[in-house]
Amino acid sequence: MTHTDMDGVGSAAVYTYLAGEKPERVIYTEPYLLAEAFSVLRRAGAEKIAFMDLGMNPGVFEAAKRFAEEMARRGVRIEWYDHHVWSDEWIRGIRESGVDIHVDRSTCATGVVAKYAPRRRESVDEDFLREVVGGVCAGDIWRFDHWRGPWYLRLVRRRDSDEWRNHVLETISSGKAWIDEFTEKVKERFEEELRALSIVEKKIKVYRADGVRIAVIPWTRGVEASFSAALALGRTGAEIAAVVSRDGKISLRSTGYNVRDIALILGGGGHPRAAGARVHIPVIRRLVCVFTPKPCIEYAVGKLIEAVARHRGRGPS
């Protein structure tokens, strides 16, 4: 079970490569949907479950602990590989539930898997591993110290189909870091992105919450949230950028503010400079948003402003 972005796919691909055999099933999900995902896994009848690139948050921890304890009683082995911020209590609680957990913030999740996952493959190509880990991490954690970072970042997007994710996973797990088909896919996305960014720039709105400027951008098809956020931060000089979807999903980015703390207040999580959460939109408002996203986005922004104000009330980040 892994995340829906390139780091999630890369993690699963490297795990599969090192194992030397294909998993029975790969499930893609978001961290805030983990509680629902546990229900699916309970019925799966698996002997081993490996979680990767899926962070923990306060709303999921107890459910995760109960799930791990139940699986341990059934004799199911669980491994967990992640690079997001975990509290010591979460790590200790999950480990005490019988999970082989590895949380390492020095790299991306693909790098965590490469460092800690069991190596059952007869022969491991270390140059191949360095290429994949370097490229995926360069894009995922925005350090861009590998030339393939911007390419991997665009190769898999969260709204891609699982069919495409599986194709990328199978290609990389076969020992191929890149193929011509990937190049053509990313070229198409570059062009789409450039067109969409011109639209994004016109939709940026700046709000204030207890002295903190928040640049809000509606989610736009064709542009990853990180790129929209970077554009908004650069154009407005705001402390926080928030990419908001009509379904209440908020992606937060900042160059100097701890947005993970804000995401935690909203029931999400992530990194200090890149985090996210999902606000529950009331049913009546969601019905209106079938025709226009504005009411749902405004509701989510209101909750975000409240969260920032609450965080400021506790002192500086």
C-alpha positions as CSV (number, residue, x, y, z in Angstrom):
1,M,0.0,0.0,0.0
2,T,1.6,3.2,-1.1
3,H,1.0,6.9,-1.9
4,T,-0.5,8.0,-5.3
5,D,2.5,10.3,-6.3
6,M,5.8,9.4,-7.9
7,D,7.5,8.8,-4.6
8,G,4.8,6.3,-3.7
9,V,5.2,4.5,-7.1
10,G,9.0,4.7,-6.8
11,S,8.9,3.2,-3.3
12,A,6.8,0.3,-4.5
13,A,8.9,-0.2,-7.6
14,V,12.2,-0.3,-5.6
15,Y,10.6,-2.6,-3.0
16,T,9.5,-4.9,-5.8
17,Y,12.9,-4.8,-7.5
18,L,14.7,-5.6,-4.2
19,A,12.3,-8.4,-3.4
20,G,12.8,-10.0,-6.8
21,E,9.1,-10.9,-7.1
22,K,5.9,-9.1,-7.8
23,P,3.4,-8.3,-5.0
24,E,0.0,-10.0,-5.2
25,R,-1.6,-6.5,-5.2
26,V,-0.6,-2.8,-5.0
27,I,-3.1,-0.4,-3.5
28,Y,-2.6,3.4,-3.9
29,T,-4.1,5.7,-1.3
30,E,-3.8,9.0,0.5
31,P,-2.7,9.3,4.2
32,Y,-6.1,10.7,5.2
33,L,-7.8,7.6,3.7
34,L,-5.8,5.1,5.6
35,A,-8.6,4.2,8.0
36,E,-10.8,3.2,5.1
37,A,-7.9,1.4,3.5
38,F,-7.5,-0.8,6.6
39,S,-11.0,-2.2,6.0
40,V,-9.9,-3.3,2.5
41,L,-6.7,-4.9,3.9
42,R,-8.6,-6.8,6.5
43,R,-10.4,-8.7,3.8
44,A,-7.3,-9.2,1.6
45,G,-6.0,-12.3,3.3
46,A,-2.4,-11.2,3.0
47,E,0.6,-12.8,4.6
48,K,2.6,-9.6,4.6
49,I,1.6,-5.9,4.1
50,A,4.2,-3.2,3.3
51,F,3.2,0.4,3.7
52,M,5.3,3.1,2.1
53,D,5.3,6.9,1.6
54,L,2.2,7.1,3.9
55,G,2.6,9.4,6.9
56,M,0.7,9.3,10.2
57,N,-1.6,11.9,11.6
58,P,-3.7,12.2,14.8
59,G,-6.9,11.1,13.2
60,V,-5.4,7.8,11.9
61,F,-3.0,6.7,14.6
62,E,-5.4,4.8,16.9
63,A,-7.0,3.1,13.9
64,A,-3.5,2.1,12.6
65,K,-2.5,0.8,16.0
66,R,-5.6,-1.4,16.3
67,F,-5.2,-2.6,12.7
68,A,-1.5,-3.6,13.3
69,E,-2.4,-5.4,16.6
70,E,-5.2,-7.3,14.8
71,M,-2.9,-8.3,12.0
72,A,-0.2,-9.4,14.4
73,R,-2.8,-11.7,16.1
74,R,-3.5,-13.2,12.7
75,G,0.1,-13.8,12.0
76,V,0.3,-11.1,9.2
77,R,3.7,-9.3,9.0
78,I,3.6,-5.6,8.5
79,E,6.4,-3.3,7.3
80,W,6.2,0.5,7.1
81,Y,8.6,2.8,5.3
82,D,8.2,6.6,5.4
83,H,10.0,9.9,5.4
84,H,7.3,12.3,6.8
85,V,7.3,13.7,10.3
86,W,6.2,11.2,12.9
87,S,6.0,11.9,16.6
88,D,8.0,9.5,18.9
89,E,4.7,8.3,20.4
90,W,3.4,7.3,16.9
91,I,6.6,5.4,16.1
92,R,6.7,3.7,19.4
93,G,3.0,2.8,19.3
94,I,3.2,1.3,15.8
95,R,6.4,-0.6,16.6
96,E,4.9,-2.0,19.8
97,S,2.0,-3.3,17.7
98,G,4.4,-5.6,15.9
99,V,5.3,-3.4,12.8
100,D,8.8,-3.3,11.4
101,I,8.8,0.4,10.9
102,H,11.5,2.7,9.3
103,V,11.0,6.4,9.4
104,D,13.9,8.4,7.9
105,R,13.5,12.1,7.1
106,S,16.9,12.4,5.5
107,T,15.6,11.1,2.2
108,C,12.3,10.5,0.3
109,A,10.3,7.3,0.8
110,T,11.9,5.7,-2.3
111,G,15.3,6.3,-0.5
112,V,13.9,4.8,2.7
113,V,12.9,1.6,1.0
114,A,16.2,1.4,-0.8
115,K,18.1,1.7,2.6
116,Y,16.0,-0.5,4.8
117,A,13.9,-3.0,2.7
118,P,15.0,-6.6,2.7
119,R,17.1,-7.5,-0.4
120,R,16.1,-10.9,-1.6
121,R,17.0,-10.3,-5.2
122,E,20.0,-12.4,-6.4
123,S,21.9,-9.4,-7.9
124,V,21.2,-5.7,-7.1
125,D,22.3,-3.0,-9.6
126,E,23.5,-0.2,-7.2
127,D,23.9,2.3,-10.1
128,F,20.3,1.7,-11.1
129,L,19.1,2.2,-7.5
130,R,21.1,5.4,-7.1
131,E,19.6,6.7,-10.4
132,V,16.0,6.0,-9.3
133,V,16.4,7.2,-5.7
134,G,18.4,10.3,-6.7
135,G,15.8,11.3,-9.4
136,V,12.7,10.6,-7.3
137,C,14.0,12.3,-4.2
138,A,15.3,15.4,-6.1
139,G,11.7,16.1,-7.2
140,D,9.7,14.8,-4.2
141,I,11.6,16.8,-1.6
142,W,12.3,19.7,-3.8
143,R,16.1,19.7,-3.6
144,F,16.6,19.2,-7.4
145,D,20.1,17.9,-7.0
146,H,19.6,15.3,-9.7
147,W,18.8,16.2,-13.3
148,R,16.0,13.7,-13.5
149,G,14.1,15.3,-10.6
150,P,11.7,17.5,-12.6
151,W,11.1,14.6,-15.0
152,Y,10.1,12.1,-12.3
153,L,8.1,14.7,-10.5
154,R,5.9,15.0,-13.6
155,L,5.9,11.4,-14.6
156,V,3.2,10.3,-12.0
157,R,0.6,12.7,-10.8
158,R,-1.9,12.1,-8.1
159,R,-4.9,12.2,-10.5
160,D,-3.3,9.7,-12.8
161,S,-5.0,6.3,-13.3
162,D,-3.8,3.3,-11.3
163,E,-3.2,1.7,-14.7
164,W,-0.5,4.3,-15.5
165,R,1.0,4.0,-12.0
166,N,1.2,0.2,-12.4
167,H,2.9,0.6,-15.8
168,V,5.5,2.9,-14.3
169,L,6.0,0.6,-11.3
170,E,6.4,-2.5,-13.5
171,T,8.9,-0.7,-15.7
172,I,11.1,0.5,-12.9
173,S,10.9,-2.7,-10.9
174,S,12.2,-4.5,-14.0
175,G,15.4,-2.6,-13.6
176,K,14.8,0.3,-16.1
177,A,15.1,3.7,-14.6
178,W,13.7,5.5,-17.6
179,I,12.3,4.6,-21.1
180,D,11.4,6.7,-24.2
181,E,7.7,6.4,-23.4
182,F,8.3,8.3,-20.2
183,T,10.0,11.1,-22.0
184,E,7.1,11.5,-24.4
185,K,4.6,11.5,-21.5
186,V,6.5,14.2,-19.6
187,K,6.9,16.4,-22.7
188,E,3.1,16.4,-23.1
189,R,2.8,17.4,-19.5
190,F,5.2,20.2,-19.8
191,E,3.1,21.7,-22.6
192,E,-0.1,21.2,-20.6
193,E,1.4,22.7,-17.6
194,L,2.6,25.9,-19.3
195,R,-0.9,26.5,-20.7
196,A,-2.5,25.9,-17.3
197,L,0.0,28.1,-15.3
198,S,-1.2,31.1,-17.3
199,I,-4.7,30.4,-15.9
200,V,-3.5,29.7,-12.4
201,E,-1.7,33.1,-12.1
202,K,-5.0,34.9,-12.7
203,K,-6.8,33.0,-9.9
204,I,-4.4,33.7,-7.0
205,K,-6.1,35.4,-4.0
206,V,-4.3,36.5,-0.8
207,Y,-5.9,36.2,2.6
208,R,-4.6,37.2,6.0
209,A,-4.8,35.1,9.2
210,D,-3.4,36.8,12.3
211,G,-0.8,38.6,10.3
212,V,0.1,35.6,8.1
213,R,-0.4,36.0,4.4
214,I,-1.9,33.0,2.6
215,A,-1.9,32.8,-1.2
216,V,-4.8,30.6,-2.2
217,I,-5.1,28.9,-5.6
218,P,-7.9,26.7,-6.8
219,W,-6.7,23.3,-8.0
220,T,-6.2,23.4,-11.7
221,R,-6.0,20.3,-13.9
222,G,-2.7,20.0,-15.6
223,V,-0.6,21.5,-12.9
224,E,0.8,19.8,-9.8
225,A,0.0,21.5,-6.6
226,S,3.7,22.1,-5.8
227,F,4.1,24.1,-9.1
228,S,1.0,26.2,-8.5
229,A,2.1,26.9,-5.0
230,A,5.6,27.9,-6.1
231,L,4.1,30.3,-8.6
232,A,1.8,31.8,-6.0
233,L,4.6,32.2,-3.4
234,G,6.9,33.9,-6.0
235,R,4.2,36.3,-7.3
236,T,2.7,37.4,-3.9
237,G,5.5,37.0,-1.4
238,A,3.0,35.3,0.9
239,E,4.2,33.1,3.8
240,I,2.0,30.2,2.9
241,A,0.5,28.9,-0.4
242,A,-2.6,26.7,-0.4
243,V,-3.9,24.8,-3.4
244,V,-7.5,24.0,-2.6
245,S,-9.8,21.6,-4.4
246,R,-13.6,21.5,-4.4
247,D,-13.5,18.2,-2.4
248,G,-11.8,20.0,0.5
249,K,-8.3,18.9,-0.1
250,I,-5.7,21.5,0.8
251,S,-2.0,21.3,-0.3
252,L,0.2,23.6,1.7
253,R,3.6,24.9,0.8
254,S,5.9,27.4,2.4
255,T,9.6,28.5,2.3
256,G,9.7,29.6,5.9
257,Y,6.5,28.6,7.8
258,N,5.8,25.2,9.4
259,V,2.8,24.2,7.4
260,R,2.8,20.7,8.9
261,D,1.6,22.2,12.2
262,I,-1.3,23.8,10.2
263,A,-2.1,20.5,8.5
264,L,-2.1,18.6,11.8
265,I,-4.8,21.0,13.1
266,L,-6.8,20.2,10.1
267,G,-6.4,16.5,10.6
268,G,-3.6,16.0,8.0
269,G,0.2,15.9,8.1
270,G,3.4,16.0,6.0
271,H,6.6,18.0,6.1
272,P,7.4,21.4,7.7
273,R,7.5,23.0,4.2
274,A,5.1,20.8,2.3
275,A,2.0,19.3,3.9
276,G,-1.7,18.7,3.3
277,A,-5.1,17.9,4.8
278,R,-8.7,17.4,3.8
279,V,-11.5,19.5,5.1
280,H,-14.9,17.9,5.4
281,I,-17.3,19.9,3.3
282,P,-21.0,19.9,4.5
283,V,-23.3,17.9,2.2
284,I,-25.5,20.8,1.2
285,R,-22.5,22.8,0.2
286,R,-21.0,19.9,-1.8
287,L,-24.2,19.6,-3.8
288,V,-23.9,23.3,-4.8
289,C,-20.3,22.6,-5.7
290,V,-21.4,20.2,-8.4
291,F,-22.1,23.4,-10.5
292,T,-19.4,25.7,-9.2
293,P,-16.4,24.9,-6.9
294,K,-16.4,28.4,-5.3
295,P,-18.5,27.6,-2.2
296,C,-16.5,24.6,-1.3
297,I,-13.2,26.3,-1.8
298,E,-14.3,29.3,0.3
299,Y,-15.4,26.9,3.1
300,A,-12.1,25.1,3.0
301,V,-10.2,28.4,3.0
302,G,-12.2,29.5,6.1
303,K,-11.2,26.4,8.0
304,L,-7.6,27.0,6.9
305,I,-7.6,30.6,8.2
306,E,-9.0,29.4,11.5
307,A,-6.2,26.8,11.7
308,V,-3.5,29.3,11.1
309,A,-5.0,31.6,13.7
310,R,-5.1,28.8,16.2
311,H,-1.5,27.9,15.5
312,R,-0.4,31.5,15.9
313,G,-2.2,31.5,19.2
314,R,0.1,28.8,20.4
315,G,3.2,30.9,19.5
316,P,5.6,31.0,16.6
317,S,6.3,27.9,14.5
